[in-house]
Amino acid sequence: MVSAVEARERTGADFDSAYMERIDLNHRYAIKLCKRGQAIKIPEISAFASRVLAMTEARVKLSRQLSGDGNSGLDGSGSPHSRARANAPASGGSGGR
């Protein structure tokens, strides 16, 4: 995984790939935390975890649709952006970063 400092030093498609890798990792971690939060016996916390889980899963689903990868599960398995990285053109695409 690429650190935030390493990602800042990258440009073009390399930056895009590092950014998506970090976003994917963060989404998987958020999903894991929300699933744990749903099991908490305090109704307000459980409800909050359920709302955040639904929003995070919706973001992951949208991200996968945009990247063309609908095969990975929402349970944190696999990278939703692997196909997009594999099919990405070798040049630019970052808007001049």
Phi, psi and omega in degrees: 000149183266133177283164179299322180294316179296322180296323180295334182277351182268161179223164174059220183297329178296319176296314181303316180296315179295320179298312181295325177298316179292319179298317179300314179300316180296320178296316180297320178294317179297319179297317179299314179296319181293322178295323175293321181294330179296335182277352180291140186281352178277115188304321182295319180290316179299317179294318178298315179299321179294319179294315180294322178300314180299318179294318181293318178297324177295320178295318179296317180299314178298316179300318179292323178295318180293326181273351179081017181242098179256013187268342183278148179279158178277001183277006179099003180271137176075168178252125182289352186247007184297319181292321180297320179294319181294326182266358183292143177294153183291342183255156170023218182098006183254000180075025174092019179286000000 
